[in-house]
C-alpha cells in the first residue's frame, strides 16, 4: 500500500481530531500534506499545531498544487456538495463530515458523481466503529438477540457547551440557516444507529419537536427547538429516536430488542450489556436479574480497564477505525465502511422530519 496524501479543508475543532487519528494509523499508511481554510490564520494554526507541511486559504490552489489522494471535508454542511465535488474532479477520494449533505437530492447527486469518477466517499459517522458498536454487531451476528424487532436510539446534547453557546450567542450562525437548525446538524448521530437494522428505503416517519428553553432573544434563536422525538416503522422493525438538550445525564445509547433477547449499548461509558430477563417464578425470579446485570457491567468495566492499560481506550477510537477501513477501500482493499444506501436513507428520513416539522409549525397559532 502506498502512503496516501491527505488534505483537510475546514480547520475548525473537528479537524484536529482528524489529523490526530490519521497520525495514529500504522506508519506509512497516510500523511496530512496540507490544510485549507478561508480564514488563513485557522489553517496556519492547524499546520503549526500538527506540523502539517503547507497551508492555504484558496481551495483550488491546494488541490492543484498538492494533488491529494484523499480530502477530508470538515466544513459546515452548506459547502459539502461543492467542496467534495471539486475534490472528486481533482482525482481524490473524500471523507465528508456529518451531515453528509443538506438534503437527499444533494446526497444522491454527490454519490452519483463519485461513482461516475470511480472515487470513494464516506461520511463522519465514526461512532458506528467505536468498540461498543463493533461488539454489539458481533453479538447480534452470532444470534444473541434473535431477529431485531425494535431499536431505541437516544442522543443527549449540551447547549451549555462550546458549540451550543456559539449558536445561541449568534443569530447569524450557520446552524440557524439549516432546515432543521440544531437537529439538522446532530440528528444523523442517533439515526445512523438505526438504519443498519431497517430493511426499508422509505419507512413511515412520525416526528414531533418542541422547545423547553424560554424564548429570550426575539429572533431566529427563539425558533430553534431543542427536543425531538421520531417514530420509525418499517416492514419488520420499528424504531424510536430521541434527541434531547435537557435530559441528564447526557449520553448516546442504543437498545436493540429482538425475538430472543435485548441488548443495550452505551457509547459514553463504552458498555454492551444484555437486558436481564425474569426466568424463574416468584420473587426469586425478580431478584436474580439485577445480579446478572451487575456481573455484565463488571465484565464491561474490566474490559475497559484492559483497553486503558493497552493505551487503547480513546475518545475517537471509532474515527481511527473508520479511517483505516476507508483508506483500505481507497486503495482497492474492500468496500467503503458505510454503504451509500444508508447515507441516502438517513438523508431521506431527515428530509421527511423537516417536512413534518414545517407543517406542524405552520399550523401552530402564533404565541
N, C-alpha and C positions, 0 to 999 in steps of 0.2 A: 504494500500500500504506500502510495506517495504521501508526503506531508501536504495536507490541504491548506491552501492560503485562505484565511478567513478575514472578512471585513465587517465592521459594525457601523450601522447608520442609526443615529439616535443615541446620545451619550448621557441619558438620564440614569437614575439609580439602578434599574434592572440591567443596564448594560454592564455594570460592574460584575454582577453575578455571572453573566455570560462569559466574560473574559476570565474570571476566576475558575469557572468549571472547565473551560477549554484547556486551561493550564494544567489541570489535574488529570487530563487524559494521558494515556501512555506516550512516552517521549517519541516525537516524530510523527504523531498522528495528525496534529493540526497546529497552526500558529496564527495568531492575530497579527496581520501585517499592517492594518490601517483602521482608523475610525473617522467618522464624519458626523458633524452636527452643524445646523445652520448658525448656532452660536459657537464661533470658533473657540472661545475660551473653554466651553464644556468639552470639546474634542481634545483640546490641548491638555486639560486637566486629567482626562481619562488616560491619554497617552503617557503622561508623566507618572501617574499612579502605577501603571502596569507595564511600563517600558514598551509601549506599542511604538514601532519604528516611525510611523508617519500619521499625520492627522490632517483633516481637510474640513472646509466649510462648504465645498461645492461637490455634490454627489457625483455628477458626471465626470468630474476630474478624477475623483478617487477610482471610479470604475475603469476609466480609460487608462490610468497610469498603473493601477495595481493588478488588474485582471484577476480578481479573486475567484477561487473555486466555489466558495460559499459566502453568502451575505446574510447577516443577521439583521432583520428589520425590527428595531426596538423603539419605534416612534409611536405617537398617537395613531389610533386606527384610521382616521380620515386619509392618511397618507399611505396606508399599507399597499393598496392595489397598485398605485403608480410606482412606488419605490421598488416593490417586489417585481413588477413587470419589467422595469428598466434593468434590474439585476439579471433577470432571466434572459433578456435580449442581449446582455453582455456575456452570456455563457455561464452564469453562476446558478448554483442551487440556492434555495432560500429557506431560512428559518424565520417565520413571522410570529412576533409576539401576539398574544391574545388581546382583544378579539381578532380573529383572522381577517375579517373584512367588516364593513359597516352593514352589509346585508347579504342575502343569499345570491342575488344577481352578481355582485362583485366576487363572492366566493367561487361560484361556478365559473365565472369568466377567468379568474386568476388560475384556477386549477386547469382549465382547458388550455390556457396559454402555456402553462408549464409542460403539459403533456405534448402539445404540438412541438415544443422546442426540446423535448426529451430531457427536461430538467426536473429535479425533485423538490418537493415542498413539504414543510411540516409547520405545525402551529405550537405555540407555547403552552401546552397542557402538561407540564413536566410532572405534576403530582400523580399522573397516571403511571409513572415509572418509579415512584417512591417505593422503598422496600415493603411497606404495608400493602400497597396496591398489587405488587407482584406476588406477595404471599397469598392475598385474597384470591387472585386468579388461579394460583396453584391448587388451593383447597377446593375451589369450585370445580376446576377441571377434573379432579380426582373423585368428584361426586359427593362431597361433604354435605351440600345443601340440596341436592337433587336438582330439579328444574326450577330456576328462579321464577317467582310469581309476582313479587312486588319489591321495589327498590325505593329507599328513602335516602335522599341526599341533602345535607344541610351545610350552610356556609355562614359563619358569623363574621361581621365586619366592624371595624373600629373607626367611627367617624372622628374620633379624637386623635387618631394617628396622623402622621405627617401628610399623607396624601389626602385624607379626609379634611384636615384643616386647610389644605391648599385650595380645594374646590369650594369649601364653604366660605373662604375669605375672598374669593374672586368670582364674581358673577360672569366673567368672560372666559372662565376656564373651559378648555375644550370638552370636558365631560358634559357640560350643560348643552352642548350642541349635538350630542348623540340622541338618537330617537328614544332610547331607554335610559338616558342620563346615567346615574350611578350604576344601575343594574346592567346597562349595556356593556360597561367596562369589566364587570365582575361575574355576571351570571353564568358564563360558559364554564366556570370552575365547577359548580355543582352539576350543571347539565352534562358535561363531558363524562362524568362518572356514571351517568345513567344510560347514555345511548349505546354503549357496548352491549347492554343486555336487551335492548329493543330490536325487534326484527323489522319494525315498520319505518318506512321513509317519512311518512307524514302522520304521526299519531294524533289522536284527539288531544287538544290542549285547552286547559281552563286556567286562566290566570287572574289573580287578584292582587292589587297593590295598594298601599296606603302609607301614610307617614305618621310616626309617633313624635316627631320633632315639632315644636311650636313654630309657626311662621314668624320670622322676626326681621327679614331683610327687605321685604316689599319688592322683590324682583324674582328672576328665574330661579334663584336658590330656594325659594319657598315652594317651588313646583317640584323639587326633587324628592321623590318618595323614597323611603328607606326600609320598607318591609314588603317582601314579595313572596307569594305562595303560588306554586304551579302544580297542577294535577295533570299527569300524562296517562293516556290509556292506549295501549297498543293491542294487537290481536291476542297475544297470550300473556302480556305483562303490563302491570300498571306501575306508576312511579309518582313520588311526591317530592318536590323540590322546595326547599326553604332558604330564603335569603333574609337575614336579619341584622340590623345595625344596633340592636338593643338587647338581644339575648346574651346572657353571661352564664358561664364562661363562653367566650368565643371559641370557635373550632371549625374543623372540617370533618364531617362524619358521614359514613355511608352504612346503611343496613340493607343486606340482601336477604329477603325472606324466600325460602324455597319449599318444595314439596316434602323434603326430608328434615330440614333444619334451617336455622337462620344464622347469619354471621354479621358481626359489627366491626367496622374499620374506623379507627380514629387517626386521622392524618397528622394531628398536632402532637399527640403523645406516642405515636408510632406503635399502635397495638392492633392486633387482629384477633378477635375473640369470638367463640361460638356463643350463641344465645342459649342459656341453660333451659332445659325443658323439665317439666314435672313428670317423672316416670314411675313413681311409687304412690300408692294411695295414702290418704290421710295426711296428718301434719308432717310426718317424716318426709313425704314427697315434696313438701313445700320448703323444707329446711335445707335439704341437701344441695339443690341447685346453686345456692349462694356460695357454698364452699367450692363447688366445681368452677364457678366463675372466678372466685378468688384465686384458685390454682392456675386458671388460664392467664389471669393478669400477672401473677407472679412469674409464670414462664415467659411472658412477653417482656417483663421488666428485666429478667435475666438475659434474654436475647439482646435487648438494647444495651445492657452493660457490656456484653461481649463485643458488640459492634463498636461501642465507645472505646474499649480497650484496644481495638484494632485500628483506631482512628478512622472508623467507617460509619460514624453517626453524624451526618451532615444535614444541614437545613435544605441544601439544594442537591441532595443525592439524586433525586428524580431527574433534575435537569442534566446532570452529568450522564446518567444512563440514557436519557433520550438523545443527547448529543452523540453519544457513542453509536447508538443504533442508526441515527440519521446519517452520520458521516459514513458508516459502513454502506448504507443504501446509496449514498452519493458516489461511492467507489464501486458500485455494482455488486455489493455484497449482500443484498437482500431487499426486502420491501421497506417502504417508509414506515416509521414507527406508528403513525396514526393514519388509518385508512381515510382516503379523501371522502368516502361516503359519510363517515362520521363528522367530518368538518362541515359538510353541506347540511347534514341533518341538524346539527346544533345551530347553524345559521338559520335554517328554516324555522326551527322552534322559537328562536329568539325573535324573528320577524313576526311570527304569529302572536307571541306575547305582546310585542309593541302594538300590533294592530288591535288586540283586545283591550289593552290598557287605554289606548287613544279613544276607542269607542266609549269605554266606561267614563273616562274623564270628561269627554264632550257632553255626555248625558247628565253629568252631575251638576246640580244647580250651583251657581256661584255662592260662595260663603259671605 
